[in-house]
Amino acid sequence: MEIPLKLDNFFCPNDLCEDHGEKGRGNIVLYDRYGKYRRKLLKCKTCNFKFSERRSTFFFGLHTKEPKIKEVIRHLLEGMSFREAANASHLDKDTVQRIWKRFMVYCEESVESLLKEFNIKLEDLILLLYNRTQKGVK
């Protein structure tokens, strides 16, 4: 069973498009499918730019299935070594390292953009999160 794709959640990634970065404009349509896993190819009706459903996500460019990628990340977050995670996930160690590197870059970029958007310092965010977790412990 396939999960339906909500096209309103997508935006045109083309910097030159007048609808660039704007969600819910109705300009994104399903254009085609491609690849081994029949990924959706989307198209912006404004500028005719075509892009993958995985564009602007952590998974873009990785050829491993999403559940397997999530499994690898869980193993590594639990403290497994790259080799142990590779054996547990039945993947090559280099693939596991590539997934982890991509995950770390994605986390750094996400935190940086959030800090900029809300004009907050990393130290203040850490303190806020620490205080929130302490309230939940009591």
N, C-alpha and C positions, 0 to 999 in steps of 0.2 A: 504494500500500500504506500502510495506516494503522498507526502505532505504537500498541500497546495501552496503555491508561491504567492505571497502578497506583494504585488508589484508596487504598491504605494510605499513600501519600505525601502525602495531603491531610488537612487538619484543618478543623474548623468555624471560620470567621472571626467568628462572632457572639459578641460579648463576653458576652452574657447566657446563652449555652449552657453547660451543665455539662461538655460535652466540648470546649469552646473550647481551641484550641491543641494538642490531643492527637492525634497521628497513630496510625494502626493500630488504632483502636478498633472498626472495622467499621461505623461509623455513617454513612459517606459512600457514597452510591450515585449512579449515573448517572440523572438525572431526564429530560433532554431534550437536544436540540441547538438551536442558534439561530444567526442571522446568516448572512452571505454565505459564510463559510468553515465553517459547520456546527460551530461550537465546542460543546464539551460543557457542559451545565448540570448541576451537581452539587447534591445535596440532603443535608442532615444529617437523619438519621432521628430524632435526639434532639429537635431543636427545629424541624424542618421549614424551616430557613433554606436558601434556594437561592442559589447563587453560581457564577461562571464558573470553568472550569478554569484560567484565567489570573489569577484573583484572587491577590493577594499575590505577583505576579511582576512583573518589569520590563516585560513586554509588555502588561499589563492596560491597556486604554483606548487602545492604539495600533491603528490599523486597517490598517497595513501588515503584509504577511506577515513572519513571523519571519526567514526567510533574507535577505530584503531589508534588514531592520533590522540584522542582523548584518553584512551587507555594508557598510552605511553607517558603522557604528561602526568597522569595520576600516579603511575609507578615511580616516576622521578620525584614528584612532590612528596611521596612517602619515604624517600631516602634511598631508593635503589640506585645502583651505579648504572652507567650507560649499558654496560655489558649485561647486567642482570635484567634491566628493562627490555633490552633487545631479545634476550632468551625468553622472557615471560610473554612478550608480544609476538614472538616468531617473526622478528624483523632483523635486518642488518644493523649492526652497531652504528655505522655511519648514518643510516636513515634516522635512528633515534637521536643522534647528535644534531642532525640537521633540523629535526622537529623541535628539539630543545632550544637551539639557537634562535629559530624563528619565534618561538614562544617568548623568549626573554626580550627580544627586540620589540615584539608586539606589546608586551607589558610595559616596557620603558616608554614607548611612544604614547600608549594610552594614558599613563600617569602624567607624562609631560603635558599632553593636550588638556587633560582635566585641570591640572594646576594652572595652566595659562587661562583657560576658560573661566575659572572661578577666582582667579587672582589670589592664589593661596600658596604659601611656601610648603615644601615637603615636610619640614619639621612640624609645622602646624597641623598638617594632615595626619602625621604619625601620632602626634599627641591627641588629636581628636579621636582617632580610631582606638588608641589605647584606652582613653577615658570611656568610650562607648562599650568596649569589651569588659572593662572593670565593673560598669554598672550592671551588665548582664550576668556577671559571676555571682553577685550578692544574692 
